[in-house]
Amino acid sequence: MDFALLMEYGWVLLVLVALEGLLAADNALVLAIMVKHLPEKERKKALFYGLAGAFVFRFASLFAISFLVDVWQVQAIGALYLLFIALNHIFRKAIVKKG
């Protein structure tokens, strides 16, 4: 394997690990805020199930994305959706400016 290719994949892996770490910290913070009003025993249980659910859902999402990334129809729908969001934003800004 070429060294440049190995470095590129290494960089991508490093970025993905950093993003996953940030998402995990965000999940933990939101869950902690959500369960702070519960009694201690229920709080620990809610945190455990919430973090476990987030972990399972993230892996299930990555698994589904690994299949969907090769389907051009899904890519086309995503592109159309992004275009819709951009055009909707531009249209609303133009209407608000005039109105």
Phi, psi and omega in degrees: 000136181293142183297320180297320178293319177298319178294321179296314178293325177297318178296316179299317178298318179297317178296318179297320178295319179296317179296319178297322177296317177295319178295321179295319178295320178297315178301315181296319180295314180296316179296320179297320178292321183292328187256006185294340180275351182280157172297159187307313183295315180291328179297314179297319179295315180296319178297317180299310181292325179293314179291321177296318178296319178297319179297312180295316181296321180295317179292322177296321178295316178297322178296315179294320180296324180297332175275318186287338183295337180268357181266111186294332179296321178293320177297319180295318178297318177298318179295317178297321179296317178296320176298318177301315180299314181296312181293322177298318179296314180297316180299315180295321178295321179293320180292316181295321180297317182286326187275000000 
